[in-house]
Amino acid sequence: MNEMARWPMTGDVVLVPTMGALHEGHRELIRTGKTLAKEEGTLIVSIYVNPTQFNDTEDFKSYPKTFEQDYELCREEDVDLIFYPSDSEMYSGRESVSVTEKKLTQHLCGATRQGHFDGVCSVVTKLFNIIKPTTAVFGKKDYQQLAIIKQLVSDLNFSIEIIGAETTREQDGLAISSRNRFLSTEERKQSSAIHEALVAMTLNPEKQCSELITLGKSIIESEAPLSRIDYLEIVDRQTMEPIQTIDRPALAAVAIFLGNTRLIDNIEINSL
Ligand code: PAF
């Protein structure tokens, strides 16, 4: 890990943290990072499938590992450095300290994936301490994660600017994710209902959130009969707390299972 300290990092140091299995969504995050780093800066992509953020061992074991393709994508995008640590470099196995966020994690994925955000916060803190970036780029597809990381940086006094990058979508609206490759042809067809439902929920922001949620659920249930909804909620974009009416910047966020594959997505809703 001390090798990081020996690398000559010039200008702004921009980090794009990933778990690998890089796809076009990551490519966009990396391009955002490249623009932020400018000619004189250093763009680093970290690739580490962090075991502590998986609450399901099977999910961890089956998480795609595609380092050769990831390397190629980073080369194409002119990434300056790939940080690709081993488990033993990241975890001694004797740790007794972790980083916990207590407010923004109460709903959405925080409620349905116990311990997930402790793992994320702890590994991101480690990455920040090892790499010492000036800027880090996170995708808005993981909106709750982005909000939590912004809070972490503020609460733990990291001098790092956190940039949220827009979600990259397939033509039919499906948010690009490393997990999409696990969908069967039929599941993939039905998955476009997720974005369709979210868009429909933005059209009448004057309605009660409960009505918008019922609408979104009915679209998913009719267009994606193979799916099981984990959650579909409308929350305050700042606090991640459920709201009754869209009277402030809001977020509709969803997680569904299609077969064994869990997909998440969200959309911003603004008050009239
Ligand atoms: O969003 C991800 O890929 C991961 O949660 C992150 C931020 C790389 C931490 O492991």
Residues whose N, C-alpha, C, O or C-beta is under 5 A from the ligand:
A	BS01	PAF	P17 T18 M19 Y48 N50 V120 V123
